[in-house]
Amino acid sequence: MGPVVRDGAIVHGEISSTADLPEGWHDHTSPGKYRLTNDEGSELFGWAVGPASWKSEFFVPNETVWRATVADGGVTLSEPEEEIVPVAIIGARPCEIAALGVLDRVLRDGAVPDDRYAARRDGAFVVAVDCGTPSSTCFCTSMGTGPAASSGYDLALTELVGPDDDPAIFYVQVGSTAGDAILAQVPHRPADDIVRSGRQAVIDGATERMGRSLDTEGLPGLLARNLEHPRWAEVAERCLSCGNCTLVCPTCFCSDVTDVTEVSGTVERQRRWASCFDLDHSYLHGGAVRPTTSSRYRQWMTHKLSTWWDQFDESGCVGCGRCVAWCPVGIDITEEAAAIRATDGASLIDTITQLRSET
């Protein structure tokens, strides 16, 4: 599997050669906007990230958990027999590999692992490609997840485009014994100082051109003490509560379980991706705990940047910027965090004043 151009976006698809890769294609993003252009160049990985993350290969959007069939006066329960076919991923960005690491900790390495996720993930072969062309919505440097891959891959490539649009060469790093075995079957040579310098220039250039930044200093505590900040109401005036940000996010793992009954009497229990922006997502006895858009956006953002640390000892955001680009109204998580930080002291004083007046 690798990046392919389909329906005006760079998405995932089956690939059999470099001819299937998005040669010459570049993505251009801004809050609420995404488009592709082609300069007919030879660059294969001259884009940042598309709307789909590699999460969908391991934590699939929709799957049947079990099936119940009524026959001969009895009920037969069965689980679908799924053939786990190992997948080789070509072209995963460093931020996406970091996101898979986050999901691994939640869905594979936790106290109650998801067996299907673990089976799909354990058989995967991952080829990372360092990001040399970040978009205006990227902020992976702030989150420590890019633009160069540091771990979590079998092989990591850096594309070095030659002069006069000559075919690119690739700087390769080996991250596993499986990666070493594959590289041994591919013609290659030791990297010299010129190639190493070229690779470092790609990484440094991407870092300098990073489109956004997020100040993470004390961020979990900042959000935790500003749960009643007026900014939540302000962003709710624009937020459509559509859940796009959660669907494109490479670390969101919320799901819902639904029973589907056929006329024949067969019942299927299905698990589907869900979103904390869904009204019923927080439903308990008597109603939803988070009935307002402001409370749902607050839940999403504070979970990503604050309470995720309490649960998993890391951030739930990898700085890919998808939530910014694919929000229909262009809400920017880095902008929202900065706005709360800018008025942190004032908000605290207002809260104390209000509490005093109430008592």
N, C-alpha and C positions, 0 to 999 in steps of 0.2 A: 504494500500500500504506500501511496505517496501523494504529493500535491498535484492536482490536475485543475485545469480551467474548465468550469462548467457553470452555466446559468449566470455568467457575469461575475463570478467570484472564484477564488482559489479554494478548492475543497479537497476532500480525500477521495481517492479512487484507486483501482487496481492499475499497476504499472508493470510493463515488461521490459522497457528500455528507457534511455534518456529522452527518446523522442516523445514520450508521454508527459514529460515534465514541462512546467510553464516557462519555456525558453523565451526570454525577452520580455516577460510580463512583469509589471510593477503595480503594487497597490498604493492607493492614495486615500488616506482616511483623515477624518476630523470628527468632532462630536456629531453624531447622527448621520455621518456620511461615509460611503465606501464606493470606490470605483477602481477599475483596472485600465491600464494602458499598456501598449506593446511598442517598444522602440526597435524591434527586429534585431536586437542584440543577441549575443550568445550566452548571456548570464542565465543560469538555471534557477537560482535561488535569490533573485533580486526583489524580494517582497518580504513582508513582515509576517503577519498571520492572517488567515481567513476566518470566516464566521464559525467554522467547525473545529473543535479541538479533538485530540486523540483520545480523550476520555470516552467518546462514543464507541470505540473499538473494544473497550474492556467493561465499561459500565453502560450497557446498551440502553437506548431510549425506551424500549418496550420489549418485555419478555414474559412468557408464561411461566409461572411458578409451579403450578400443578393443575391437573385436570381431573374432574370427577365425571364418571359416566354411569348413567342409570340403565341397567339391563337385567333381565330375568329376576326382577324383584329385589335386586341388590345394587349397591353402589361400589364402584371400583375407582380407587384413587391411584393416579400415576403421575410421575414427573416426566416432562419431555426429555427424551434422550438427545442431548446436544453433543454433536461432534466438535470438540475444541480443536480447531485447526490453527497451528502456530502462525502468527502473522509477523512479517518483517516490515517495519516502518522505516521509510526513507524520507529524510527531510524534516524531522521533528525539531522545532526550535528549542533553545535552552529553557525558555520560560515554560514551554509545554512539558519538557522533561521534569522540571521542578514541580509542575502541577501533578504529574503522574506520581512523583514521590509523595506529595501530599495525600493523594488518593490511596496510595499503597499503605500509608500509615493508618488511614481510617478504615479502609475496606479489606485489606489483606493482613496487616500486621497487628490489628487491634485484638481485643479480648474475644470478640465475636466476629470472625472473618466472614466475608461474603465468598462462599466457595466458588461461585461461577466467575466472579471477578478475579479471584486468585488464580484459577485455572487458566483463564485467558491471558492474564498478565505474566504468569511464570513462563509461558512458552514464547514470549515475544522477543524479537530481535530488533533493537532500536539503533538507527543511524541518525545521529544528531547533525544538524548543520548550523554553525554559528551564524548569527544574524548580522549582516553587514549593511542592511538597509532598513533601519527601524522606521516606523511610521510616526506621524505627529501625535498619535494617541498612546504610544509606548512609554513605559516608565520602569522597565525591568531593572535598570541600574539601581534605582531606589530600593528595590526589593531584594537585591543581591542574587538575581536569577539569570542575568545575562549581561551583555549580549553574547558571551562565550559560555559554552557548556563546561561544567566542572566535574560532573559525575552523573551516574544514572544511565549511561549509554554503553553500547557495545563498541561502536565506532563513532567518532566525531569528526566532521569535515569542516574545513574553512575554504570557501570558494575564492580563488584568486584569479580575477579576470586579467588577461594579458593586454598589452598595448594593441591598438588598431583592431580591437574586437577579436583578437585571437582566441582560440578555444581555451577555456579556463583550466587551471590545474588545481588540485585539491591538497591541502595540508591535512594529514590524517593523524588522529590520536586514537590509541587503542584503550578501551575501557574494560575489557573482559577477555577471558580465554576464548569465548565464542567469536568475539571480534577479531582476535589475533588469528584464529583459524581461517576466517573469511578473508582477511587481508593477505594471508599467505597465498591465496589462490588468485590474487589480482596483481598484475604487474605494478611495481612501485619501486621507489628508490629512497634512500635516506634524505631527509630535508636538509638543505644547506642554509647558511646564514641569510642569504638573500630571500629565500622562501619564508624563513622564520620572521624576518623583518616585515615582509609583505603581509604575513598573517597578522602580526601585531598591529600593523597600520590599519587593517580592516577592523579589528576590534576597537582600537582607539578612535577611529573615525566614527564608528557606530555609537560609541559612548558619547562623543561630542555632539552628535546629531540627534540624541534621544529627545523625543518630542515633548515629554512631560517629566515631572518629578513629584515625589511625594515625601514629605518630611516625616520619617517614621520615628523620630526621637520622642519617646514617651507617648506614642500614639494610642496604645491600648488604654492607658490611664486617662488620657485626654477625652476620649470618647465615653469612657465609663462614667466620668463625672459631669458629662454634658448631655445626659439622656433627655433633659427637658429644654434643651437649647432651641431657640426660636427658628433656627435654620432648618430643622426637620419639617416644620410647617411650611416654610418657604419652598423647599424642594418638592413638597407634596402638591403644591399648586401646579407644578409642571409634570410631575411623574404620572404616567398613565397606568401604573400598576400592571403592566403587560407581562412582565417576567422575562423580557428579552435578555436582560443582563444576566439572569441566572441560567438561561438556556445556552448562551454562548460562553459562559464562564467555564474554564477548564477544571475548576476544583469543586463546584457545586455538586452535591451528591444527594440532595433531597429526592425522595421518591414517594409514590402513593400506590396503594394496593387496591385493585378494583376487581370485583367478581362479575363476570359476564356469563349470562345464561342463554343458551340456545333453545329453540323450540323443541328440539329432540330431547332435552333434559340434560344435555352436557353442560357442565359448569367449568369455566376456566378462571383461575385466579391470576391476574396479570399485574405486573409491576411496571409502572411508568414513571418517567421523570416528572417531578413536581417542582413547585417554586414557592418560596416563602412569601411571594407576592399574591398567591392565591388566597382568597378570603377563607376558604375551608382548611387551609394548611394549619392554621392555629386553632381549629375548632376543638373545643372541649365540651363537656356537658353544659348545655344551655346556650352556647354560642361561640363566636370566634374571640380569641384573646386579643388579637390585633385587628380591630375592625376598620381602622383608618389607614389611608395611604401613607401618612407620615409614620405611623407605627411600623408598617411593613417595610418601608425603605430604611428606617432606623435599624430594624432587626437585621436586614441584609448587610448593611454597611458595618454595623458594630460587630456582627458575627465575623465578617471577613477580616477586619482590622483589629479587633479587640478580643472578644471572647473566644475566638479560635485559639488564641494563645493559651487560655485557661484549659481548653479541652485537649489540644494536641501539641502544645508547646512550640508553635510556629504560626506564621501568618497564613491566612486563607487566601491571600492575594499574591499573584506572581508578577503583576505589572504588565500583562499582555495588552491591556487597553481595549480588549474586545467590548467590555461593558460600556465604554465611552463611545466607540464607533457605532455600535449596533443599538444604542438607545434611540428610539424614534425622535425624542426631543433633545437629545444631546446632553443629558446630565453627566457630569464629569466627577467621578469619585475623588480625584485628586483636588479638584476645586472645592468640593464640599468639605473635605477634611481641612483644607487650608482656611476656609471661611470660619469653621468652628474654632480652629486654633487661633485665628486673629482676634476673636472676641471671647476667648476662654476666660480671662479674668473678669470681664464685664458680666458674662453669663453667670459666673459663680456668685458675684456680688448681688446680682438681681435675684438669684435663687434664695440666697440667705435673707435678703430683704423681704421677699415674699413669704418665706417661712415664718419670719418674725412677726409679720403683720397678721398672719393666719393664727398664730398662737397668742 
